[in-house]
Amino acid sequence: MKRQYKWIAFLIAFALTFALGVKITPLSERAIVAGLALDMEGEEFTVSAQILLPSENDSKSSGIIVSSAKGSTIGEALAKISSESSMLIAMSHCNLVILGEGLIARNAYSALDYLIRNAYLSENALLLTAEGKAKDILECKTAYSEMSSFYIQRELLVYGNYKEAVRRNIKDYLASYYTENGANWLTKVRKRETESPQSGGNTESSSSGGSGQSGGSSSSGGGSEKVYVLEFDSCAIIRKNEFCFSGNEQVISGINFVTASLDKGDVVVKEGNVSYCFYIVKSKCDLSYSPNDYEATAKLNMDLFLKEIVDPNCVNFDIADVEPPPSVNELVKTYVIDAVTAAFEQSRARGVDIFDLYGGFYGKAGKKWYGLSENYLEKSSLKVEVNVKYF
Amino acid sequence: MINFITKRQFAFVVFFVPFVFKFSILPSILSLTASRDIWITMLIIMLIELTQLAFIVKIDSIGGLEELKKRYGKIVYYLLTVPLLAVMVLKGAVYLAETTSYSNSYLFYNISTRGVSVVVVIIASYVAVKGAKGIGRMVEQIIWLIPIALIIGLLFGKLKLTPSYILPIAVNGVTPIAKSLDKCLFWTLDFTPLLFLKIRNEKALPERKRSRFPWIPACAIGSLILMVALYALYVMNYGGGSHLIDTAFSSLGAFNVVNTEIGSIDWPSITLWLSIAVISLALKIFGSGMVVSSIGIKFPVAVLIVGVIITTIAHFGFYNLERAVKFATGYVRYAIIAIELLVPLIVLILLERETVKKEVPKNEATV
């Protein structure tokens, strides 16, 4: 009798599943988005998606295409891409979102609101901004990878170090947006033309305008095709919906020293003619706050490894025996302190509380902070303490 | 007997039941009012819920609902269990809408909502038909997903927490916490279906087979710590943007996510949540089926009727999660919390009164 129930339940489930029209879309009918670029011109969004094209046998991709469409909302533009390609837009494999300069200058959050609420797109997707149009970055053929989105991900997640890899994802942006000051920062990517080390390629490009027109151009690759290297040596500093300024490598380093746990990258200091290169084994920062004095302290604990010494007067020495002299230790500390101070001061000058001191002071003082918080940023100071251990 | 369950299985159910629907859309709803203090709200909810559990365990130890029916007759039994039936069906419908929305968000693209809810109810009903033993065995198997999810998360995942997001604690007083507590009454007291389970008496077992470990208190305390910790971690992760996340557990699966070039892997957390959601629904259908079958209908038929009613309400009454949430945060929540608090209390008083009157030792009343 019990077995009968089991079979009846299975039969009912299957019958109802088919009867109620549950349709599984085959892989060949899905436009698997690997990267998304969002731009804004006038009042319209331009959404570009780097799509992995399915092949006949479903086992591998037959190429990539960057498809674009305009719309007053992101959903509308994505629907146009879906309609143009006759495929279902699949966002679950999209791990990269690039925001164009125009969008950052206007209101980045208006675009992100849709992405945050879209469960199909992971909130862990990397988020960065582009110098110029985001679409240009997504479309460009890089010297090191056929797909710009994969190249960017590798650079930021695997090989980038603290001077460039500001690893921010949608969730990070959201959490920072809702702090009192709303300070945010995103890696700024730009392209630089370079010699082509590769030949061939199958990148295509198509676009569909807001009026519904579609068309495109395809480039077959070859030696004449331009290839690019992407650079990540600046970052956009944003406050709520306002773009404030572009930070340089020192600002990026300063932000990373305080907000991230580092385990790669070099610190290079010079004393006279001698250059010292240290590898960052580990670096972590703890922030403490004294709201009554408007003072925050960033205490950095760093483990460094002396990797290289360039000394024109000394050529034969065993690097393992060389301890950095105290003066070099001071130079290392100054290097770190300068980076953190640059990030803090340059941001503060534009009203950006880059290290969320408000949150720290408020957390410590509680209700009392309400009476103290007026013009807190101008009154605040950031003390940086660096403890270095050498291996 | 269809409602018999071992002490350990009962304890695992206790551990899992609060976890699933309190950690999906609820944190987002609570964040709107309690903001960074939602973990305090959850602490209060869990304390209320564990009080209900204490009533239920006590009721079970002096005979349970069957004893009530035997001593006071069917009318008293129906007077007390029919309101519970209504509560379990309504909660089942709202939770079904939540499960369907979750499945559509994470597992399928543009799939028919109707189809998903029907399939989920059929699976939950099947588990319910298998009775307490089936539910108990399922939780024993699913509990292994926790270490799997943890190991994968610790090996590959990265969780970036900002502890300062949780501070200061209750800076705006108790009002925001009280308001959030008021909003989430519908999601409180989820142990109600356990009234229909019966913990197997281990005294009949040989000494070596008896469990000395206090499974039920351990799992109840574990559940309280887990829920409060999850809510605190949630705030440390999302800060002021917590109200935008409507699938908390899978989203917190950032801890559990492996980022690759082609996307992210958060299957362990999705599977864990979905499995417990089905068990939780199965418990509600089981409890409802027990009430319906007590009028003389065969238990599987009663379960089928309950399943159809729950699906109908979820689909035609709510259609989507937004409407279900609107319903759950409406005035009906007061009626539901009152029933779920008062019925176990009345049952306990009636059984205790009769027990004292007849001078029946508690141990003998236990099956």
Interface residues (C-beta under 8 A of the other chain):
Chain A: Y5 K6 A9 I12 A13 L16 T17 L20 G21 V22 K23 I24 T25 R30 A34 L88 A90 S92 H93 C94 N95 D113 I116 R117 A119 Y120 S122 E123 N124 F150 Q153 R154 L157 K171 D172 L174 A175 S176 Y177 Y178 T179 L287 D356 G359 G360 Y362 G363 K364 A365 G366 K367
Chain B: S105 Y106 F108 Y109 N110 I111 S112 R114 G115 V116 V118 V119 I122 I123 S125 Y126 V129 K160 T162 S164 Y165 I166 L167 P168 V171 N172 N237 Y238 G239 G240 G241 L244 I245 D246 T247 S251 A254 V257 N259 T260 E261 I262 G263 S264 D266 P300
